[in-house]
Amino acid sequence: MNLQDKVQILSKKATTYWERRVCAELAYAYSLSKINGGLNEGLIKNAADMLLEQIETEGAVTNSLAKNAETVLLPLGEAAKKYRVHCVSHAHIDMNWMWGFHETVAVTVDTFRTMLDLLAEYPEFKFSQSQASTYKIIEEYYPEMLREIRKYVHEGRWEIAASTWVEADKNMPCGESMCRHILYTKKYLSKLFDVSPDSIRIDFEPDTFGHNISVPEVLSKGTVDYYYHCRGNDGTSIYRWKARSGRKVLVYCDPKWYNDTITEGNFTQAPAFCDKYKTGVMLNVYGVGDHGGGPTRRDIERIRDYCSWPVFPEIKFSTYAEFFAELRAYSDNFPELEGEQNFIFTGCYTSQSRIKAANRLSELRLKDAEMLCAAARMFGEPDRKADFEKAWVKTLFNQFHDILTGSGVIETREYAMGRFQEALAAANTYASSAMRTIAANIDTSEIEVGSEEAESISVGAGVGYNVGYNDSYGLPKAERTGTKNRIYNFFNRTQYDYDGVAEIVVWDWDCDIKRALVKAWDGNATQCKVLKEKESYWGHHYSKLAVKIKVPAFGYSTYVLNEAPSVYSPLLIKNEPRRDYITNDPMVLENDKIIARFCGRTAQLIELIDKEEGRRVIDAPSAFFRFIIESPVYGMTSWRVGPYMSVQNLNETRNVRISNVDRGGIVKGFKYELSFGERSTLSVGVSLKDGSGLIEFEVSADFHETGSKEKGVPQLCFTAPLAYEAVSYRYDIPFGTVDRKSLDMDVPANSFMCALPQQGCAALLVTDTKYGYRGCGNAVSVNLIRGSYDPDPYPEYGIHKIRIGFGIIKSAENNECFKASQEFCIPPEALCVKKNKSGVLPLSGSFMKLSGAKLESIKNAENTNGLIFRLSDIKGEGGEYGISFRKPPKRAFLCDINEKRLEELPVEETGVKGDIAPFAVSTIEICF
C-alpha cells in the first residue's frame, strides 16, 4: 500500500474531531510533499503508519495518538503556512427562480438579518453580497436594516460584491444592457452606502449559463477588474480573459462550487492548486445558497478552529477584493484565454419564450425612446433620466439568469411580464412624446391640408391602437388632426439611410382610400398600396397604407396624404368577372433585389435568386416550418434542448391552406394556414417589400402542445436549407458578431445569423424576439417555441406572434448584416401630425451622422447636460470614427461606462472625431 492509499483510507475512516483534524493535516502534508518532489514523505509515512496501526488494533484513533501524530508533522508547519486560503462567505439569492417575488423578498430580508447577527457576534467574520437588486429590496421593504449594513460596509466587513443589478444571463441581453447593469448598479450602491463607485470592482456571476465574447471588454470599460464564475470553462480555474480589443480581466472559475459548506477537505489540496497556477493563494467561497441562507455559525466556528491547526494553510476570513488584490500579484503566471465561454443549457435560449420577447422588445423600445428624447431635448423635451433608469432597472431585473433563461416557474413568468409592461409603458410614452415634440418643430407651413372638418371624428382616434401583443407592441399613434390632407412624419432611429416601404394608418378618412395619393416633402408623388380598408376600431375606422419612403439615418422625413382627382369613366356599370383562375402554379414574389418562388401546394420556398449576381441561394425546399419532438432523456427540459426523436416538415406533411395571393404593388405576398401536433395551428403571412432583400414571415402560432417525460418535448422550428457551402455561421452578440463552426445544437444570437459563403451574396435569417439559432449542414434555423415541462409545466400554451425575415444580403460583412437586421427590427415609425405655422426644422433632415463605428445607444448623461454616445467597432479593424451634428458641439470627452470622463477629445466645427480600437466599445460624452 503506497502513501497515497494510506492517506485516502485514513480520511475515509475519520469520524471524531481529532481523527478528522489529524487526517486532514496528513492529507495537506502529503499534497505539500507531492509538489516538492516527495520531500518529507518519510515523516508523513511515519505519522500515517501510527494512525493505521491503532485503527487496525483498536478500531479507532484515540485523541492522544492523534495529537502525537500531529506532533510528528509539526516540522512541516512553516512550509504549510506559506499558502493562504481566503474564505469568503456569501448568500446566493436567486431572484424568483422557483418562487414569486414575495418569497424573494422574504429570503433576502431574513438572510440579511442572519448575516447582521453573525457580524455582531463574530468580530473577525466578513460577508460579501452580490446583486444590487437585493439591496433595493432592503431599501424598499426593510429600510431600517440599511444603517446596520452601512456600518459594516465602512468597517470593511460587509463587502458590496455587486457590479450588476442581478446575476444576469450573459448571452441574450444586448450590449447596452450589460453597460446599464454596471452604470446603474455602481451609481445606486455608491450613493446608498456612501462608497466610491471605483471600489466596486468584481462581477460575481457564479451560476450564469455561459459568457459572451464581449464580457471582458465591457467589464474593463466599466472599471470592473475581476470576474468570478463557475460555469463555462473546463480545466482552467485562474486565467486572464482577453477581449478582442486587447483589454483583460482577471478571472477565477471556481473548481468546486459556490454553494459550499466549510469542511477540512476544502483546504487539503491548496498546495496542489497553488502549485498548478503558480500562486500562493486560493479562494474558498462558502454559504448556503440559491434560496438564500448564507454561512452558518458552524462554518464560522470551523474556520476559527482551522486557523489554529499547525499543519494547515493560513486561513482567513476575507472578501473577494482582498483575494483578487493578492491574486493579481501573480497575474503573469496565469494563462490568457480568448473567445466566448460557452455553451451551457441550450434550452435557455428558448424556454418561456414570452420572457425572451419581453426582454428584446423592452431593450429596443427603451433605446429608441432615449434616442428620440435626446434629439427632442433641444426643443424643450425633459431629459427623463430618472424615469429611464426606473424602466431600465425593471428590464435588468428580468435578465436574472433564472428569469430570462426561462428556467423558472409560473410565478417567475407572471412577475417578469408585469415588469415588462411597466417598462414598455414608460418607453412608449416617452418615445411618443419626443416624436411629437420634434414634429411640432418641423416647418410644415407651406403644406396645404385644408381646414378641420366640423363633422370629423378622427381627432383622438386610434388611442391604444398598435401597442398590444397582436401588433408586436408598437408605439402609440393617436390621430391628432381632422383635415382632408394628412401630414405624416417618419422617424428613422437607425444609423442607416432607409429606402423602402413603411406603413401608415389613416383614421376616419372620409375620402376614397383607393385614390390615396402620397407625396414626399419635395412634392414628388411616391408609390403606395392599400393594405386594409375601413376596418372598425372602438367607434372609429381606419385604413392602412404601404408607402415607399426615404428617411435619412438618425432623422425624419415628411409625407403628405391626399386624395387623387377622380378619373371620369363613361362606363358606369361594373364589369363583374366571368372566369375563375385557380392554379397550383408557384407563387412568385419579385422586387428590384430578389426573385422568390414558392410552391403552390406547400408554400415552401423553392427558388430564391439574387438578381444582381443571378445566383440561386437556397436548396429547395426551403423556408419551412418543422415540428420536432425532443427526447427528455437528459432531464431539465427548460434548460436543455434534447436530441431530436422525430422531425416533421409541416409544410410537406400537413394540409396547407393558401389564400390572399397578391403579386402586385410595392408589397407582394400571400397567407397560409396549417395545423400541427395534437391541436395547434399556424397562420403565416408571407410578404416581400420593394427595396428589401428579406422575405417577411409574420407568424401567429396557436400553440397547445405540452411536454412530458413520456411524450418528450414539442418544438416549433423554422429552417432554410441553402444551396451553397457555408464556411461558418455568423451570429450577432453584444457589441458585435461571432463566427462559429457548423454545430448541430442551438446557440445564442441577439437577432440574426448569417451563413458565410466563400464570396458574394449571403443568406440572412433574422427575427424580432428569438435567441436560439442553429447553423449546420448548410442550413439556418431558429427555434421558435419549445414546450418544456419543468419547472414550468405549461410555459407556451396560447397564441404567439413572431416575425421572421429570411433572404439575401449583398455580402456577409457585419455592416450589411446589421443594416438588414435593423431595417427589419426597427422600421421607421410614422406619426400623423398637425400642420405647424412655424418651425425651425426642414421637412426632411438628420440630427446627426456617424461614420467608422456602429452606434449602440444615445442617452442623456447622468451627471451633466451632455449626451452619451455608445459606439462599437463591429468590423474589427478599428480606426477613425466621426460624429457630426446640425449644431456644433462645445466639448467632448472619452468616458468609461460609468460616464466618468477619462480624457477630453478635440472638437471640430461640425462634430467630433476620434479613434476606436479593433472590436472596442467606446463611450463618448458630447456637450452642446
Rosetta blueprint (number, residue, H / E / L):
1 M L
2 N L
3 L H
4 Q H
5 D H
6 K H
7 V H
8 Q H
9 I H
10 L H
11 S H
12 K H
13 K H
14 A L
15 T L
16 T L
17 Y H
18 W H
19 E H
20 R H
21 R H
22 V H
23 C H
24 A H
25 E H
26 L H
27 A H
28 Y H
29 A H
30 Y H
31 S H
32 L H
33 S H
34 K H
35 I H
36 N L
37 G L
38 G L
39 L L
40 N L
41 E H
42 G H
43 L H
44 I H
45 K H
46 N H
47 A H
48 A H
49 D H
50 M H
51 L H
52 L H
53 E H
54 Q H
55 I H
56 E H
57 T H
58 E H
59 G L
60 A L
61 V L
62 T L
63 N H
64 S H
65 L H
66 A H
67 K H
68 N H
69 A H
70 E H
71 T H
72 V H
73 L H
74 L H
75 P H
76 L H
77 G H
78 E H
79 A H
80 A H
81 K L
82 K L
83 Y L
84 R E
85 V E
86 H E
87 C E
88 V E
89 S E
90 H E
91 A L
92 H L
93 I E
94 D L
95 M L
96 N L
97 W L
98 M L
99 W L
100 G L
101 F H
102 H H
103 E H
104 T H
105 V H
106 A H
107 V H
108 T H
109 V H
110 D H
111 T H
112 F H
113 R H
114 T H
115 M H
116 L H
117 D H
118 L H
119 L H
120 A H
121 E H
122 Y L
123 P L
124 E L
125 F L
126 K L
127 F E
128 S E
129 Q E
130 S L
131 Q L
132 A H
133 S H
134 T H
135 Y H
136 K H
137 I H
138 I H
139 E H
140 E H
141 Y H
142 Y L
143 P L
144 E L
145 M H
146 L H
147 R H
148 E H
149 I H
150 R H
151 K H
152 Y H
153 V H
154 H H
155 E H
156 G L
157 R L
158 W E
159 E E
160 I E
161 A L
162 A L
163 S L
164 T L
165 W L
166 V L
167 E L
168 A E
169 D L
170 K E
171 N L
172 M L
173 P L
174 C L
175 G H
176 E H
177 S H
178 M H
179 C H
180 R H
181 H H
182 I H
183 L H
184 Y H
185 T H
186 K H
187 K H
188 Y H
189 L H
190 S H
191 K H
192 L H
193 F H
194 D L
195 V L
196 S L
197 P H
198 D H
199 S H
200 I L
201 R L
202 I E
203 D E
204 F E
205 E E
206 P L
207 D L
208 T L
209 F L
210 G L
211 H E
212 N L
213 I L
214 S L
215 V H
216 P H
217 E H
218 V H
219 L H
220 S H
221 K H
222 G L
223 T L
224 V L
225 D L
226 Y E
227 Y E
228 Y E
229 H E
230 C L
231 R L
232 G L
233 N L
234 D L
235 G L
236 T L
237 S L
238 I E
239 Y E
240 R E
241 W E
242 K E
243 A L
244 R L
245 S L
246 G L
247 R L
248 K E
249 V E
250 L E
251 V E
252 Y E
253 C E
254 D L
255 P L
256 K L
257 W L
258 Y L
259 N L
260 D L
261 T L
262 I L
263 T L
264 E H
265 G H
266 N H
267 F L
268 T L
269 Q L
270 A H
271 P H
272 A H
273 F H
274 C H
275 D H
276 K H
277 Y H
278 K L
279 T L
280 G L
281 V E
282 M E
283 L E
284 N E
285 V E
286 Y E
287 G L
288 V E
289 G L
290 D E
291 H E
292 G L
293 G L
294 G E
295 P L
296 T L
297 R H
298 R H
299 D H
300 I H
301 E H
302 R H
303 I H
304 R H
305 D H
306 Y H
307 C L
308 S L
309 W L
310 P L
311 V L
312 F L
313 P L
314 E E
315 I E
316 K E
317 F E
318 S L
319 T L
320 Y H
321 A H
322 E H
323 F H
324 F H
325 A H
326 E H
327 L H
328 R H
329 A H
330 Y H
331 S H
332 D H
333 N H
334 F L
335 P L
336 E E
337 L E
338 E E
339 G L
340 E L
341 Q E
342 N L
343 F L
344 I L
345 F L
346 T H
347 G H
348 C H
349 Y H
350 T L
351 S L
352 Q L
353 S H
354 R H
355 I H
356 K H
357 A H
358 A H
359 N H
360 R H
361 L H
362 S H
363 E H
364 L H
365 R H
366 L H
367 K H
368 D H
369 A H
370 E H
371 M H
372 L H
373 C H
374 A H
375 A H
376 A H
377 R H
378 M H
379 F H
380 G L
381 E L
382 P L
383 D L
384 R L
385 K H
386 A H
387 D H
388 F H
389 E H
390 K H
391 A H
392 W H
393 V H
394 K H
395 T H
396 L H
397 F H
398 N L
399 Q L
400 F E
401 H L
402 D L
403 I L
404 L L
405 T L
406 G L
407 S L
408 G L
409 V L
410 I H
411 E H
412 T H
413 R H
414 E H
415 Y H
416 A H
417 M H
418 G H
419 R H
420 F H
421 Q H
422 E H
423 A H
424 L H
425 A H
426 A H
427 A H
428 N H
429 T H
430 Y H
431 A H
432 S H
433 S H
434 A H
435 M H
436 R H
437 T H
438 I H
439 A H
440 A L
441 N L
442 I E
443 D L
444 T L
445 S L
446 E L
447 I L
448 E L
449 V L
450 G L
451 S L
452 E L
453 E L
454 A L
455 E L
456 S L
457 I L
458 S L
459 V L
460 G L
461 A L
462 G L
463 V L
464 G L
465 Y L
466 N L
467 V L
468 G L
469 Y H
470 N H
471 D H
472 S L
473 Y L
474 G L
475 L L
476 P L
477 K L
478 A L
479 E L
480 R L
481 T L
482 G L
483 T L
484 K L
485 N L
486 R E
487 I E
488 Y E
489 N E
490 F E
491 F E
492 N E
493 R L
494 T L
495 Q L
496 Y L
497 D L
498 Y E
499 D E
500 G E
501 V E
502 A E
503 E E
504 I E
505 V E
506 V E
507 W E
508 D L
509 W L
510 D L
511 C L
512 D L
513 I H
514 K H
515 R H
516 A E
517 L E
518 V E
519 K E
520 A E
521 W L
522 D L
523 G L
524 N L
525 A E
526 T E
527 Q L
528 C E
529 K E
530 V E
531 L E
532 K E
533 E E
534 K E
535 E E
536 S E
537 Y E
538 W L
539 G L
540 H E
541 H E
542 Y E
543 S E
544 K E
545 L E
546 A E
547 V E
548 K E
549 I E
550 K E
551 V E
552 P L
553 A L
554 F L
555 G E
556 Y E
557 S E
558 T E
559 Y E
560 V E
561 L E
562 N E
563 E E
564 A L
565 P L
566 S L
567 V L
568 Y L
569 S L
570 P L
571 L L
572 L L
573 I L
574 K L
575 N L
576 E L
577 P L
578 R L
579 R L
580 D L
581 Y L
582 I L
583 T L
584 N L
585 D L
586 P L
587 M E
588 V E
589 L E
590 E E
591 N L
592 D L
593 K L
594 I E
595 I E
596 A E
597 R E
598 F E
599 C L
600 G L
601 R L
602 T L
603 A L
604 Q L
605 L E
606 I E
607 E E
608 L E
609 I E
610 D E
611 K L
612 E L
613 E L
614 G L
615 R E
616 R E
617 V L
618 I E
619 D L
620 A L
621 P L
622 S E
623 A L
624 F E
625 F E
626 R E
627 F E
628 I E
629 I E
630 E E
631 S L
632 P L
633 V L
634 Y L
635 G L
636 M L
637 T L
638 S L
639 W L
640 R L
641 V L
642 G L
643 P L
644 Y E
645 M E
646 S E
647 V E
648 Q E
649 N E
650 L H
651 N H
652 E H
653 T H
654 R L
655 N L
656 V L
657 R E
658 I E
659 S E
660 N E
661 V E
662 D E
663 R L
664 G L
665 G L
666 I L
667 V E
668 K E
669 G E
670 F E
671 K E
672 Y E
673 E E
674 L E
675 S E
676 F E
677 G L
678 E L
679 R L
680 S E
681 T E
682 L E
683 S E
684 V E
685 G E
686 V E
687 S E
688 L E
689 K E
690 D L
691 G L
692 S L
693 G L
694 L E
695 I E
696 E E
697 F E
698 E E
699 V E
700 S E
701 A E
702 D E
703 F E
704 H L
705 E L
706 T L
707 G L
708 S E
709 K L
710 E L
711 K L
712 G E
713 V E
714 P E
715 Q E
716 L E
717 C E
718 F E
719 T E
720 A E
721 P E
722 L E
723 A L
724 Y L
725 E L
726 A L
727 V L
728 S E
729 Y E
730 R E
731 Y E
732 D E
733 I E
734 P L
735 F L
736 G E
737 T E
738 V E
739 D E
740 R E
741 K L
742 S L
743 L L
744 D L
745 M L
746 D L
747 V E
748 P E
749 A L
750 N L
751 S L
752 F E
753 M E
754 C E
755 A E
756 L E
757 P L
758 Q L
759 Q L
760 G L
761 C L
762 A E
763 A E
764 L E
765 L E
766 V E
767 T E
768 D L
769 T L
770 K L
771 Y L
772 G E
773 Y E
774 R E
775 G E
776 C E
777 G L
778 N L
779 A E
780 V E
781 S E
782 V E
783 N E
784 L E
785 I E
786 R E
787 G L
788 S L
789 Y L
790 D L
791 P L
792 D L
793 P L
794 Y L
795 P L
796 E L
797 Y L
798 G E
799 I E
800 H E
801 K E
802 I E
803 R E
804 I E
805 G E
806 F E
807 G E
808 I E
809 I E
810 K L
811 S L
812 A L
813 E L
814 N H
815 N H
816 E H
817 C H
818 F H
819 K H
820 A H
821 S H
822 Q H
823 E H
824 F H
825 C H
826 I L
827 P L
828 P L
829 E E
830 A E
831 L E
832 C E
833 V E
834 K L
835 K L
836 N L
837 K L
838 S L
839 G L
840 V L
841 L E
842 P L
843 L L
844 S E
845 G E
846 S E
847 F L
848 M E
849 K E
850 L E
851 S E
852 G L
853 A L
854 K E
855 L E
856 E E
857 S E
858 I E
859 K E
860 N E
861 A L
862 E L
863 N L
864 T L
865 N L
866 G L
867 L E
868 I E
869 F E
870 R E
871 L E
872 S E
873 D L
874 I L
875 K L
876 G L
877 E L
878 G L
879 G E
880 E E
881 Y E
882 G E
883 I E
884 S E
885 F E
886 R L
887 K L
888 P L
889 P L
890 K L
891 R E
892 A E
893 F E
894 L E
895 C E
896 D L
897 I L
898 N L
899 E L
900 K L
901 R E
902 L E
903 E E
904 E E
905 L E
906 P L
907 V E
908 E L
909 E L
910 T L
911 G E
912 V E
913 K E
914 G E
915 D E
916 I E
917 A L
918 P L
919 F L
920 A L
921 V E
922 S E
923 T E
924 I E
925 E E
926 I E
927 C E
928 F L
